[in-house]
């Protein structure tokens, strides 16, 4: 039985050492990996990217637009040619080309405020990314510390089994010598079986805590994953009070800054809505030209023909001479040049009544601003409550740690004394197990108090803006 316990301990230490040379992750490495690979963070970053695109588009919206157009027309039957202004009964084809541009000169500063609002939305999106990164980091730190806690619990279970196994060897000798009844031996053997079960249960809890961390990291494919065990976890009392921590957190935590950016965004939204009552002044320019195959020009020398158009008094013929020209379609480039036209226009629009749409927009914008103010204040109030609670939890956890440390020291002294008495046969196995169980509980309580204090301290450090690390 003793050999079995020793081999169990050896195997655990050996596997840990092998893993330490291959896939050992400290807390900083776990957090960094999650920040680079976590899918929730990636989704939030995509949302921020969308806000970047919207901001770029809003900035470009104040620039003049520029559009070009062209069309090909075929006309059959009698129609008026747009470039000759003459009726034609033949089939014709024509082209139109145009370039136009327009820009809003004034619209109640709506474009300017829209750009500012988009930038504030972008800043709020950046803060949302920071917030989810903080949440993931805290979850990983909690899982990491839970592994350390279960590692120590597993070690305690093994050590206690080793102590019981030593008592088994002594009891065998005493029973064989006739100093103790055989029932004591049976009781210790039953105790060893129970403690072996505790070792299995502790190992299961350790495996589950490892699984939880790996699921946070999404690294199921990595084999022999182990965490680094810090050589020393310091216990330091916080010197800052809750109010000081809260005042600093207001300037650093992303949930506060994000809520502030959203409030400013809704305020710009109100300015945009109010801009709807302002007159709008716009400038537009247009250049157009075209071509038609019905536009003819004469070429070459005309052919002169004559006909009798009357008579003189002495009955002499009067001839009229009429030239006949040859025509060809006017050249494309020449028509484009001749048909060019340019226009420049200003337009002024004054909103007088639009079915209360402007008033409704302004009223809704005011409600959004007020609601955002409430949201910001609620966020601040919740932060203050969380910091107050965390501050009190840290103080309580420190008291619990100190008390459990004293209790553990007393339990160890008591158990050592009881163990010596048991070794010489002054007490029975029941009293020995009772003292041992008290020691196990004291060790467990101490570990819980230790890691509870460390984790709560890390959360309080997080509110202070301190990087999470061991």
C-alpha positions as CSV (number, residue, x, y, z in Angstrom):
1,X,0.0,0.0,0.0
2,X,2.8,2.3,0.9
3,X,4.5,1.6,-2.4
4,X,1.3,2.4,-4.3
5,X,1.0,5.8,-2.6
6,X,4.6,6.7,-3.2
7,X,4.3,5.7,-6.9
8,X,1.2,7.9,-7.2
9,X,3.1,10.8,-5.8
10,X,6.1,10.1,-7.9
11,X,4.0,9.9,-11.1
12,X,2.3,13.1,-10.3
13,X,5.6,15.0,-9.8
14,X,7.2,13.3,-12.8
15,X,4.4,14.2,-15.2
16,X,4.5,17.8,-13.9
17,X,8.2,18.1,-14.5
18,X,7.8,16.6,-18.0
19,X,5.1,19.1,-18.8
20,X,7.1,21.9,-17.3
21,X,9.7,21.4,-20.1
22,X,7.1,21.4,-22.8
23,X,3.8,23.2,-22.5
24,X,3.9,25.2,-19.3
25,X,1.9,28.4,-19.4
26,X,2.1,31.2,-16.8
27,X,-0.8,33.6,-16.2
28,X,0.6,36.3,-18.4
29,X,1.0,33.8,-21.3
30,X,-2.6,32.6,-20.8
31,X,-4.0,36.1,-20.8
32,X,-1.9,37.2,-23.8
33,X,-3.0,34.1,-25.8
34,X,-6.7,34.7,-25.0
35,X,-6.5,38.4,-26.0
36,X,-5.1,37.4,-29.4
37,X,-7.3,34.4,-30.1
38,X,-10.6,34.7,-28.2
39,X,-13.5,34.7,-30.6
40,X,-15.6,37.0,-28.5
41,X,-12.8,39.6,-28.6
42,X,-12.5,39.1,-32.3
43,X,-16.2,39.7,-32.8
44,X,-16.0,42.9,-30.7
45,X,-13.0,44.0,-32.8
46,X,-15.1,43.5,-36.0
47,X,-17.8,45.7,-34.5
48,X,-15.1,48.4,-33.9
49,X,-13.9,48.0,-37.4
50,X,-17.5,48.7,-38.6
51,X,-17.5,51.9,-36.6
52,X,-14.2,52.8,-38.3
53,X,-15.7,52.3,-41.7
54,X,-18.8,54.4,-40.8
55,X,-16.5,57.2,-39.5
56,X,-14.5,57.2,-42.7
57,X,-17.7,57.4,-44.7
58,X,-19.1,60.3,-42.7
59,X,-15.9,62.2,-43.2
60,X,-16.1,61.7,-46.9
61,X,-19.8,62.8,-47.0
62,X,-18.9,66.5,-46.8
63,X,-16.9,66.3,-50.1
64,X,-18.7,67.2,-53.4
65,X,-20.1,64.3,-55.2
66,X,-19.1,63.6,-58.9
67,X,-21.2,61.6,-61.3
68,X,-20.8,60.9,-65.0
69,X,-23.5,59.6,-67.4
70,X,-23.8,58.5,-71.0
71,X,-26.7,57.1,-73.1
72,X,-27.3,55.9,-76.7
73,X,-30.7,56.7,-78.3
74,X,-32.3,55.1,-81.3
75,X,-35.4,56.9,-82.8
76,X,-37.7,55.4,-85.4
77,X,-40.4,57.4,-87.2
78,X,-41.2,61.1,-87.1
79,X,-39.5,62.9,-84.2
80,X,-37.7,66.1,-83.2
81,X,-34.0,65.7,-83.2
82,X,-32.7,67.2,-79.9
83,X,-29.5,68.6,-81.5
84,X,-31.0,70.0,-84.8
85,X,-34.5,70.9,-83.5
86,X,-35.8,69.7,-86.8
87,X,-38.5,67.1,-87.6
88,X,-37.1,63.9,-89.0
89,X,-39.0,60.9,-90.3
90,X,-35.9,58.8,-90.7
91,X,-34.3,56.5,-88.2
92,X,-31.7,58.4,-86.2
93,X,-29.3,57.7,-83.4
94,X,-27.9,60.1,-80.9
95,X,-25.6,60.2,-77.8
96,X,-25.8,62.2,-74.6
97,X,-22.8,62.7,-72.2
98,X,-22.9,64.5,-68.9
99,X,-20.8,65.2,-65.8
100,X,-22.5,66.6,-62.7
101,X,-21.4,67.6,-59.2
102,X,-23.1,68.9,-56.1
103,X,-22.2,69.9,-52.6
104,X,-24.1,71.0,-49.6
105,X,-22.9,74.3,-48.4
106,X,-24.9,74.6,-45.3
107,X,-27.4,72.3,-43.6
108,X,-27.5,73.3,-40.0
109,X,-24.1,71.8,-39.3
110,X,-25.6,68.3,-39.6
111,X,-22.7,66.9,-41.6
112,X,-20.1,68.2,-39.1
113,X,-22.1,66.9,-36.2
114,X,-22.5,63.5,-37.9
115,X,-18.7,63.2,-38.3
116,X,-18.2,64.0,-34.6
117,X,-20.9,61.5,-33.6
118,X,-19.3,58.8,-35.7
119,X,-16.0,59.5,-34.1
120,X,-17.5,59.2,-30.6
121,X,-19.2,55.9,-31.6
122,X,-15.8,54.7,-32.8
123,X,-14.2,55.6,-29.4
124,X,-17.0,53.9,-27.6
125,X,-16.4,50.7,-29.7
126,X,-12.8,50.8,-28.8
127,X,-13.7,50.9,-25.1
128,X,-16.1,48.0,-25.6
129,X,-13.1,46.0,-26.9
130,X,-11.1,46.9,-23.8
131,X,-13.9,45.9,-21.5
132,X,-14.4,42.4,-23.0
133,X,-10.6,42.0,-22.8
134,X,-10.7,42.8,-19.1
135,X,-13.6,40.4,-18.5
136,X,-11.7,37.6,-20.3
137,X,-8.6,38.4,-18.3
138,X,-10.4,38.2,-15.0
139,X,-12.1,34.9,-16.0
140,X,-8.7,33.4,-16.9
141,X,-7.1,34.7,-13.7
142,X,-9.9,33.1,-11.7
143,X,-9.5,29.8,-13.5
144,X,-5.7,29.9,-13.2
145,X,-5.9,30.4,-9.4
146,X,-8.5,27.7,-9.1
147,X,-6.0,25.3,-10.7
148,X,-3.3,26.4,-8.2
149,X,-5.8,25.8,-5.4
150,X,-6.7,22.3,-6.6
151,X,-3.0,21.4,-7.1
152,X,-2.4,22.2,-3.5
153,X,-5.5,20.3,-2.4
154,X,-4.3,17.3,-4.4
155,X,-0.9,17.5,-2.8
156,X,-2.4,17.7,0.7
157,X,-4.5,14.6,0.0
158,X,-1.3,12.7,-1.1
159,X,0.7,13.8,1.9
160,X,-2.1,12.8,4.3
161,X,-2.3,9.4,2.6
162,X,1.5,9.0,3.1
163,X,1.2,9.9,6.8
164,X,-1.6,7.3,7.2
165,X,0.5,4.7,5.3
166,X,3.3,5.3,7.8
167,X,0.9,4.8,10.6
168,X,-0.2,1.6,8.9
169,X,3.4,0.2,9.0
170,X,3.7,1.1,12.7
171,X,0.3,-0.4,13.5
172,X,1.2,-3.7,11.8
173,X,4.3,-4.0,14.0
174,X,2.3,-3.2,17.2
175,X,-0.4,-5.6,16.2
176,X,2.1,-8.3,15.4
177,X,3.8,-7.7,18.8
178,X,0.4,-7.9,20.5
179,X,0.5,-4.3,21.7
180,X,-2.7,-3.3,19.7
181,X,-5.7,-5.3,18.7
182,X,-6.2,-6.3,15.1
183,X,-9.2,-3.9,14.9
184,X,-6.8,-0.9,14.9
185,X,-5.1,-2.3,11.8
186,X,-8.4,-2.8,10.0
187,X,-9.4,0.8,10.9
188,X,-6.2,2.2,9.4
189,X,-6.7,0.1,6.3
190,X,-10.2,1.5,5.9
191,X,-8.8,5.0,6.4
192,X,-6.2,4.5,3.7
193,X,-9.0,3.4,1.3
194,X,-10.9,6.5,2.1
195,X,-7.9,8.7,1.5
196,X,-7.2,7.1,-1.8
197,X,-10.7,8.1,-2.8
198,X,-10.0,11.6,-1.7
199,X,-6.8,11.6,-3.9
200,X,-8.9,10.5,-6.9
201,X,-11.6,13.2,-6.1
202,X,-8.9,15.9,-5.7
203,X,-7.3,14.8,-9.0
204,X,-10.7,14.9,-10.7
205,X,-11.3,18.5,-9.5
206,X,-7.8,19.4,-10.7
207,X,-8.6,18.0,-14.2
208,X,-11.9,19.9,-14.3
209,X,-10.2,23.2,-13.4
210,X,-7.6,22.6,-16.1
211,X,-10.5,21.9,-18.6
212,X,-12.2,25.1,-17.6
213,X,-9.1,27.1,-18.3
214,X,-8.4,25.4,-21.6
215,X,-12.0,26.1,-22.7
216,X,-11.5,29.8,-21.9
217,X,-8.4,29.6,-24.1
218,X,-9.9,27.4,-26.8
219,X,-6.7,25.2,-26.8
220,X,-8.2,21.7,-26.7
221,X,-5.7,20.6,-29.3
222,X,-2.7,21.2,-27.0
223,X,-1.5,18.1,-25.2
224,X,0.2,18.0,-21.8
225,X,-1.0,21.5,-21.0
226,X,0.2,22.6,-17.6
227,X,0.4,25.9,-15.8
228,X,3.4,27.4,-14.1
229,X,3.3,27.2,-10.3
230,X,4.6,30.5,-8.8
231,X,7.3,30.0,-6.2
232,X,5.7,32.5,-3.9
233,X,2.3,34.2,-3.9
234,X,2.6,37.3,-1.7
235,X,-0.1,38.4,0.6
236,X,-0.1,42.2,0.8
237,X,-2.8,44.4,2.4
238,X,-4.2,47.2,0.3
239,X,-3.4,50.7,1.5
240,X,-5.9,52.6,-0.6
241,X,-9.4,53.2,0.5
242,X,-12.5,52.4,-1.6
243,X,-13.2,56.1,-2.5
244,X,-9.6,56.6,-3.8
245,X,-9.8,53.4,-5.9
246,X,-13.2,54.5,-7.3
247,X,-11.9,58.0,-8.2
248,X,-9.0,56.4,-10.1
249,X,-11.3,53.8,-11.8
250,X,-13.6,56.6,-13.2
251,X,-10.6,57.7,-15.4
252,X,-9.4,54.3,-16.4
253,X,-12.1,51.7,-16.7
254,X,-13.5,51.2,-20.3
255,X,-17.1,50.8,-19.2
256,X,-17.1,54.3,-17.8
257,X,-15.3,55.9,-20.7
258,X,-17.5,54.0,-23.1
259,X,-20.7,55.2,-21.4
260,X,-19.3,58.8,-21.5
261,X,-18.6,58.6,-25.2
262,X,-22.1,57.3,-25.9
263,X,-23.6,60.2,-23.9
264,X,-21.6,62.6,-26.0
265,X,-22.7,60.7,-29.1
266,X,-26.3,61.1,-28.2
267,X,-25.8,64.8,-27.6
268,X,-24.4,65.2,-31.1
269,X,-27.5,63.3,-32.3
270,X,-29.6,65.9,-30.7
271,X,-27.6,68.6,-32.5
272,X,-28.2,66.7,-35.8
273,X,-31.9,66.6,-35.1
274,X,-32.0,70.3,-34.4
275,X,-30.2,71.0,-37.6
276,X,-33.2,69.7,-39.5
277,X,-35.0,73.1,-38.8
278,X,-32.2,75.0,-40.5
279,X,-32.4,76.2,-44.2
280,X,-30.3,74.2,-46.6
281,X,-28.0,75.7,-49.2
282,X,-26.6,73.6,-52.0
283,X,-24.4,74.2,-55.0
284,X,-24.6,72.0,-58.2
285,X,-22.8,72.1,-61.5
286,X,-23.4,70.2,-64.7
287,X,-21.6,69.8,-68.0
288,X,-23.4,68.1,-71.0
289,X,-23.0,67.5,-74.7
290,X,-24.2,65.1,-77.4
291,X,-24.1,63.8,-80.9
292,X,-26.7,63.0,-83.6
293,X,-26.4,61.4,-87.0
294,X,-29.2,63.6,-88.2
295,X,-27.0,66.7,-88.1
296,X,-25.7,67.3,-91.6
297,X,-23.2,69.8,-93.1
298,X,-22.6,70.6,-96.8
299,X,-19.4,69.6,-98.4
300,X,-17.8,70.2,-101.9
301,X,-19.0,72.6,-104.6
302,X,-22.7,72.8,-105.2
303,X,-24.3,71.8,-108.5
304,X,-26.2,74.7,-110.1
305,X,-29.5,74.0,-111.8
306,X,-31.9,76.5,-113.4
307,X,-35.6,76.6,-114.2
308,X,-38.0,79.1,-115.8
309,X,-39.6,81.0,-113.0
310,X,-41.4,83.7,-115.1
311,X,-41.4,86.0,-118.2
312,X,-40.4,89.5,-118.9
313,X,-42.7,92.1,-120.6
314,X,-41.4,91.2,-123.9
315,X,-42.1,87.5,-123.2
316,X,-38.5,86.6,-122.5
317,X,-37.9,83.7,-120.1
318,X,-36.8,84.5,-116.6
319,X,-34.5,81.8,-115.1
320,X,-33.9,81.1,-111.5
321,X,-30.6,79.4,-110.5
322,X,-30.6,77.0,-107.5
323,X,-27.5,75.4,-106.0
324,X,-27.7,71.8,-104.8
325,X,-25.4,70.8,-102.0
326,X,-23.9,67.5,-100.9
327,X,-24.4,66.7,-97.2
328,X,-22.6,64.5,-94.7
329,X,-23.1,63.8,-91.0
330,X,-21.1,66.3,-88.9
331,X,-18.0,64.9,-87.3
332,X,-18.4,63.4,-83.8
333,X,-15.8,65.5,-82.1
334,X,-17.1,68.7,-83.7
335,X,-20.6,68.0,-82.5
336,X,-19.4,67.2,-79.0
337,X,-17.7,70.6,-78.9
338,X,-20.6,72.5,-80.5
339,X,-23.3,70.9,-78.3
340,X,-21.5,71.4,-75.0
341,X,-23.4,73.2,-72.3
342,X,-22.5,74.1,-68.7
343,X,-24.7,75.1,-65.8
344,X,-24.2,76.3,-62.3
345,X,-27.0,76.6,-59.8
346,X,-27.6,77.3,-56.2
347,X,-30.6,75.9,-54.3
348,X,-32.1,77.0,-51.0
349,X,-34.6,74.9,-49.1
350,X,-36.4,76.2,-46.1
351,X,-38.4,73.6,-44.1
352,X,-41.7,75.0,-43.0
353,X,-43.8,71.9,-42.2
354,X,-43.1,68.2,-42.6
355,X,-45.7,66.4,-40.6
356,X,-44.0,67.0,-37.2
357,X,-41.1,64.8,-38.3
358,X,-38.5,67.3,-37.2
359,X,-40.1,67.9,-33.8
360,X,-40.4,64.1,-33.3
361,X,-36.8,63.6,-34.2
362,X,-35.7,66.3,-31.7
363,X,-37.9,64.9,-29.0
364,X,-36.6,61.4,-29.5
365,X,-33.0,62.7,-29.5
366,X,-33.7,64.5,-26.2
367,X,-35.0,61.2,-24.7
368,X,-31.9,59.4,-25.9
369,X,-29.6,61.9,-24.3
370,X,-31.5,61.7,-21.0
371,X,-31.5,57.9,-21.1
372,X,-27.8,57.9,-21.8
373,X,-27.2,60.2,-18.8
374,X,-29.1,57.7,-16.6
375,X,-27.0,54.8,-18.1
376,X,-23.8,56.6,-17.3
377,X,-24.9,57.3,-13.8
378,X,-26.1,53.7,-13.3
379,X,-22.7,52.5,-14.6
380,X,-20.9,54.7,-12.1
381,X,-23.2,53.7,-9.3
382,X,-22.6,50.0,-10.0
383,X,-18.9,50.5,-10.2
384,X,-18.9,52.3,-6.8
385,X,-20.9,49.4,-5.3
386,X,-18.6,46.8,-6.8
387,X,-15.5,48.6,-5.5
388,X,-17.0,49.0,-2.1
389,X,-18.0,45.4,-2.0
390,X,-14.7,44.2,-3.3
391,X,-12.8,46.4,-0.9
392,X,-14.8,44.9,2.0
393,X,-14.3,41.4,0.6
394,X,-10.5,41.9,0.5
395,X,-10.4,43.1,4.1
396,X,-12.7,40.2,5.2
397,X,-10.6,37.7,3.1
398,X,-7.4,39.0,4.8
399,X,-8.9,38.5,8.2
400,X,-10.0,35.1,7.2
401,X,-6.6,34.3,5.9
402,X,-4.8,35.4,9.1
403,X,-7.3,33.5,11.2
404,X,-7.0,30.3,9.1
405,X,-3.2,30.6,9.2
406,X,-3.3,30.6,13.0
407,X,-5.7,27.8,13.0
408,X,-3.5,25.8,10.7
409,X,-0.5,26.3,12.9
410,X,-2.4,25.2,15.9
411,X,-3.8,22.2,14.1
412,X,-0.3,21.1,13.0
413,X,1.0,21.3,16.5
414,X,-2.0,19.4,17.8
415,X,-1.7,16.8,15.2
416,X,2.1,16.3,15.7
417,X,1.4,15.8,19.4
418,X,-1.4,13.4,18.7
419,X,0.7,11.5,16.2
420,X,3.5,11.0,18.7
421,X,0.9,9.7,21.3
422,X,-0.5,7.3,18.6
423,X,3.0,6.1,17.8
424,X,3.5,4.9,21.3
425,X,0.0,3.5,21.6
426,X,-1.4,6.1,24.0
427,X,-4.4,6.9,21.8
428,X,-6.5,4.8,19.5
429,X,-7.0,5.2,15.8
430,X,-10.3,7.0,16.2
431,X,-8.7,9.9,18.1
432,X,-5.8,9.9,15.6
433,X,-8.1,10.2,12.6
434,X,-10.1,12.9,14.4
435,X,-7.0,15.0,14.8
436,X,-5.9,14.2,11.3
437,X,-9.3,15.3,9.9
438,X,-9.1,18.5,11.8
439,X,-5.7,19.1,10.2
440,X,-7.0,18.4,6.8
441,X,-9.9,20.8,7.3
442,X,-7.5,23.5,8.6
443,X,-5.3,23.0,5.6
444,X,-8.3,23.2,3.2
445,X,-9.7,26.3,5.0
446,X,-6.3,27.9,4.8
447,X,-5.9,27.3,1.1
448,X,-9.4,28.6,0.4
449,X,-8.7,31.7,2.4
450,X,-5.4,32.2,0.7
451,X,-6.6,31.9,-2.9
452,X,-9.8,33.8,-2.1
453,X,-7.8,36.7,-0.9
454,X,-5.4,36.6,-3.8
455,X,-8.2,36.6,-6.4
456,X,-10.1,39.3,-4.7
457,X,-6.9,41.4,-4.4
458,X,-6.3,40.9,-8.2
459,X,-9.8,42.2,-8.9
460,X,-9.2,45.2,-6.6
461,X,-5.9,45.8,-8.5
462,X,-7.9,45.6,-11.7
463,X,-10.0,48.5,-10.5
464,X,-6.8,50.4,-9.7
465,X,-5.6,49.9,-13.3
466,X,-2.9,47.4,-12.3
467,X,-2.0,44.7,-14.8
468,X,-3.2,41.2,-13.8
469,X,-0.3,39.0,-13.0
470,X,1.1,36.8,-10.2
